[in-house]
Amino acid sequence: MTNSLLFDFTVDKATKTVFITREFDADLSLVWDAFTKPEILDQWVAAKPWTSRTKFMDFKVGGRRFYAMVSPEGQERWAIQKYTSISPKTNFKLFNAFADKDENPELPGSDWDHTFSEQNGKTTVRIAIYNESLARMEKMIEMGFQEGFTMSMNTLADLLATLSGK
């Protein structure tokens, strides 16, 4: 992993949106797969020492991903995502909400917009996370979202280096 790769995390309370930009030293197809295939996604999306376990994922418009973040002690924190828009290898959008083990969402949730671009063998991912509730966004930040997501992005960078042989 190269430390010179772009990483920006900005919280905009006025718009109730978190903006994340992260550059990876990997080609677009591999980075896209890391965000859209559960067997790769589960390897990086949880902040260590937690792990991710996808129960099911149907990556298509109207499809869903139901997964748990699992603590080292086995505690599960479930979430459900519904894919609302997909433009292959360019952009996808989803609605994300915490849920119980029976797939009942805890509202309000948040809208995630992922945009992918590649230049000179490096892929940039831009993520905008809009929360309809400022209180929900503030709770998310208080729970350590920035630290956890930063750890996940670093884990992904390391995984991509391994998968791409760089």
Secondary structure, DSSP 8 states (H G I E B T S, - for coil): --TTS-EEEEEETTTTEEEEEEEESS-HHHHHHHHH-HHHHTTTSS-TT-EEEEEEE--STT-EEEEEEE-TT--EEEEEEEEEEEETTTEEEEEEEEE-TTS-EEEEEEEEEEEEEEETTEEEEEEEEEES-HHHHHHHHHTTHHHHHHHHHHHHHHHHHHHHT-
